[in-house]
Each structure stands twice: as structure tokens, then as C-alpha cells.
Amino acid sequence: MLTIDWKDRLNKDTADYLENKLPKNDYDFEIIYIAYPERINGKIPSDVIVHVANAIVHRLGKNHEKYLPFYRHLWEKKGENGKTAFIAIMSKVAGKKPTTYLPLLENAVNTAQSLELASLLEKVVLPLLRKDPDKYLPTVYAWVQSPKEVVRRQSVNLLIKLLKKNPELSAQVTQHFVNQWLKPLGEQAADHITLLKAVAKLDENLYLDVWRQHLHSRDPQSAEILCGSIQFYHPEIEALVEQWTKSGNARLKKTAVTAQRLLQKKKP
């Protein structure tokens, strides 16, 4: 934990950096904290970086949007500490000027590794989603269709966190995914299964409603997603799966037979 003395020192050095370095496009912000003596696994503690980032935002005040190149440099050129600072800064300013900062977030999402992407989405994008889902859900839906597996996976995890915090959005988000089943999903099908598994745990009735939408379906892809998401036994699920086991479509039948065995194990 940062002592008061070190907080004062970091605040003072931040002010000096913003007055004498940043206006000259000197983006070596590590000069603010490099003297801090403690290291964890050879690295500056993350709470030091976050404190500096918050001090930067506080000092910039209403002028924060004038320094987009600086924020981009933090993400792209300053390694782990820069990414930590970027996320902390974006968590404070992105909601104030969403249109201004969304391109920066898009770039970060598409270049992040798994852990830093999870942090970025939870700390920056999730608050935006909760505040204005209609505005930001289309962006997240686009990420779910990314060619990058890590972006798809973490975006689905983000939506699951959203549904846990805002269950009133569950039906809307779930139906968006179901509507995509009409086209070939390829590798993205696994992400749909992940979301549907979460829905099954969060809202059993909503999950069963998705099954009921497919009472007359013989689409192998839809069946694979549904069967791959089974978390509990229910007679309506069992009845539909049994119908599919009698299909002349080999892919559909194989999926149903596997699901039937799973249901027998889960049956009370």
C-alpha cells in the first residue's frame, strides 16, 4: 500500500511531468514513478501505476481529450505499465467523451492479450455497457464476430458479466445470439455455447424458451449449440432431443444421441 509520503511524491512528480514533459510530447511517463523502491517480481506494483494514472487524469481535468496520442503511446509503446495506466485512464475518461475515445478502445481491444483484454473490458467497457446498453451493445456484438479468438472469447465473457449485473438485458442479448444461428457460425459456435451455458445457470426459464423456439427445427448447427449448452435435465429438452435421435440427418442424430446420454446422467 502506498504511504502518504509516496502519494505526495508521486503527485508532485506527476504535476512536474505534465507541466514540463508532456507538452513537449515526451511520453516517457515512467520518470514519475521510477524512483519508487518497492518491486513485486521485479516490477513496479500496479497500485503505483494506477495512482499515477489517476493523478494524471485529475491534473488534466477538462483538457484530457487533448492527449489522445499520449494515451495511444501508453498502450502501444510502454509495455505492461503503460497498458495498466491506459486502462486506469480510460476508466475515468471514456464515459465523458465516448465518441472521442471509442477508436482508442477499438485499437486496444484488437491488440490486447487475454489478461489485459479482460481487464480493459471489465474496467472500461462494462461500465459503459451498463450505463447505455443500446449504444454499446452493437460494438460488443461486432467484437463477438472478430476473427481473433481471444477477442471473441473475452467479449462473450463481458456479456455474461453484463447479464449477471443487469438481468433485464438477458432476453435481448440471448435473442441476438439465437438470431445468428441462421447462418454458418464455424468456430464462433463455441462462443454461442459459452453464452447459452451461462444463460442456463442465470435464467432457467429463458434458457428453456430458447429450446422451445426450436421445437420444429432440424438444423444441425442449432442443435449442436443447444445440446452443447445443456446444464440440467428437463423433460422438454429430453423430448426434443429424442426427436432428433430419430433424424435421418447423420450430424443431427449424432449430436442428439450424445445429448441423450448426458441427459440420462443428469436425470433425477
Helices and strands as residue ranges (DSSP letters): H 4-20, G 22-24, G 29-32, H 46-60, G 61-67, H 68-77, H 79-93, H 98-111, H 114-120, I 121-125, H 126-131, H 133-144, H 149-165, G 167-169, H 170-179, G 180-182, G 186-188, H 189-202, H 204-212, H 220-228, H 235-245, H 250-266
